[in-house]
């Protein structure tokens, strides 16, 4: 089995694939599949591949939800945006906190702010989970 652009790789195994792609580590490969166990979980756990699950039915369900319950859809979108913003804030504070050249008072201030943001992040995450 040889890799060619626009062709499907089949009939080989992961050892052949890694050799053909000159991969030393599985995290450098993105595997796309539509079966939760055989495609996604097994390849992630066993080989360490990055994985993407394709769920064709999800588009119909999301369109139905969007049209039947537009108010709830809007609330969920707002919550998800808050969650993304909160994640960004926590990431920025974490980077600032772990800089090597930081004053003790600034460190304490950032640590306190990060603790508050982590608490808020958890709260928003719980709200998103409840809304889903």
N, C-alpha and C positions, 0 to 999 in steps of 0.2 A: 504494500500500500504506500503510495507516494502522495505527498501534499501538493496540491495545485490550486491556484486561485480560482474561486468559484465552484470548487468541487467539494463533495462531502468526504470526510475521512471516515472510513468504515473498514471493518475486518482486521483491525490491528488491536493492540493493547496499549496500556498506558506507558509501558517501557519503550515501545517503538515510537509512540508519539513524543515522549520527552526527548528521545534521541534525535528524531527528525527536526524538532524545534530547538534543539540544543539547550534544553532546560535543565537546570540543576535543582530547581525548587518548584514545587507545585503552585505556590502563590503567584507565580508569574503567568499562570494560565487561567483564562476565564472560560468556564464550562457553562453552556446554556442548555437547559433541558426542561421537559414538561412533566416529569414524574418525580414527586417529592422524595421518595425513598431511593429508587435505583439511580436516578440522575443526580440529585442534589445532595442529599445527606451522605450517601456512601462516598461520593467523590470528594466531598468536603472533608469528612472525617478521616478517610483512609489515605487520600493523596494530598490533602491540603490545598486543593484547587479552589480558586475563587469561583463562586457559583451564582447563576442567575436562573430563577424559576419563572417559566413562561406559563401564565394562567389565562388561556383564551376566553374562558367563561367570565372572567372578572370584568371585562369591558361592558358586557351586557348588564351585569349586576350593578356596576357603578352608574351607568346611564339611567337605569331604572331608579336607583336611589336618588340621583340628582334631580330627576323630574318629579318623582312622587313626593319627596321630602326635601324641597329646595332650602327651607329654613335650616333644617338640621345639617344639610350639606354645607351651607355657608358657615355655620358655627364650627363644624369640623375643620373646614379649611382655615378659619381664623386660628383655631387651637393649634393646628399643625404649623402655621406660620410662627405663632408664639414659641412653639417648641423648637423650631429651627433657630429663631433668634436667641433663645435661651442657650441652646447648644453652642452657638457662635460665641456668646458672651463668656460661657464657662471655658471654652477653648482659649480665648484671648487672655482671660485672667490667669489660667493655668500656665500659659507661656510666660506672662509677665512675672508670675510668682517664682518660676524656676530659672530666672536669669541669674547668672553667677555674680553679677555686680549690682547688688541691691541693698539699700540701707535697712537696718533692723526695723525702724519705725514703718518704713514703706512696706516691708515684708509682712509685718503684723496687720497692717491695713488691708493689703491685698488678700491675705489669708482669711481675714474676717469677711471681706466682700465675696470671696470665692465660696466660703461656707454658706453665705446667704443665697448666692446664685445657685448653688447645688441644691439647696432646699427648694427654691422656686422651680428649678428644673424638674425635680421629682414631682412637685405638685402639678405642673403642667402636663407631665407625662401621664400621671394618674387621670387627669381630666380628659386627655385624648383617649386613653384606654376605656374610660367610662362612656365616652361619646360613641366609640366604635361598637 
